[in-house]
Amino acid sequence: MAFNPRTRTVEKIKLTIEVDRRVETKLLEMGKKLGFSVAGCATVLFEAAYAARFGKDGSGDPELDAVVAATLILHGSGIDFTIIAKTLGTDEETVERIIGAWLARDGASS
């Protein structure tokens, strides 16, 4: 993605993918909980996975980057903050800060 400093926006492109019907069903469920469209949910999951695998702008701490990516993926799947924190071995406050920062970055209705 290319950042345009004049408009302070990131240039985005459309990408078409095919998914199993079960994936679509889960994306619909996730979207209802979060107020996202199916495409918005897929975008969040794709960008988190991409950043975890290929991100060059990470924190420099691979363990932290993995926790951030896992938090967003688990939250996107509708999993409760408490369960995410226990699963990842972190505290709920950290989970809340990660998710809050993500939502503030793109807005809650991406």
N, C-alpha and C positions, 0 to 999 in steps of 0.2 A: 504494500500500500504506500502510495506517495502522499506526503503531507504537503499541503499548499499553504505556505505561510501568510499569503495575502488574505485568504478567506478563513484561515485557521481551521481547515477541514481536511479530512483524509479522503482521497479519491477512492471510491469503491466500484467494483464491477459486479455484474450479475453472474452467477455460477449455477449451472443446472446439475443436479445429482439425482440418482435414483436410489430409493431406499425400500426396504421391506415394509409391507403394510403394518407390521407390528411396531416398527420404528415410528411410522407416522402416527399411530395411535398414542404412543408414549409422548411424542412431541405435542400432540393436541392436548393431552392431559397436563403436561408441563406448562404449556402456553396458557391454559385456563387458570392455573394457580398463580402464574407470574404476570399475566396480562400481556403476553407476547403472542405473535402469530406463529404458525408452524415454522415459517421461514426464519423468523426472529430467533426462535429456540435453536434451530439448526445452525444458524450463524454463530450464536453464543458458544455452542458446543464445539463447532468447527474451529473457531478462533482460539478457544482455550486449548484444544488438543494441538493445534498448529503451533501456538506459542510454547507449549510444553516440549514439543518435539524439535522445532526449528527456530524458535525465537532467539534473536540476536540481542534484543533489548532487555533481556532478563536482568535479574538483580545481581548476577555474578555468583550467586549462591544456588547451585543446582537443587539442593534439598528444599530451600524456600520456594523456588520456582515450581517444584513438584507439588508442594503443599498448596500453593495458590491455584495451580491448574486443577488439582484434585478437588479442592474446595468448590470451585466454580462448576465443575462437572457434576459433583454429587448434589450440589444445591439445585442445579438445573434439572436434575432428575427428581426433584421434590423431596429430597431427604432433609430431615430436621437438623438445625444447627447443632444440637446436643450430640446427635449421632455422628455428624460429620466430625466434630471435635474429638470425640472418643475414637473414631475410626482412624483419624490421622495423628492422634497423639498430641493434640494441641488444645487450647482452651477456646471456649465459646466466643470470648471477646475478639480473639484473632480471626475466627471464622466470620463474625459480624463485620469486622473492619475490612476484610478481603471482599466480601459480597457488597458492602456499602460502597467501597471504592470502585468496584466494577460497575455498579448501577449508576453511580455519579458520572463515570467516564462516558457512557453512551446514553444515559437516560433510561428510565425503566420501561420504555415502550419501543425498544429497538426492533 
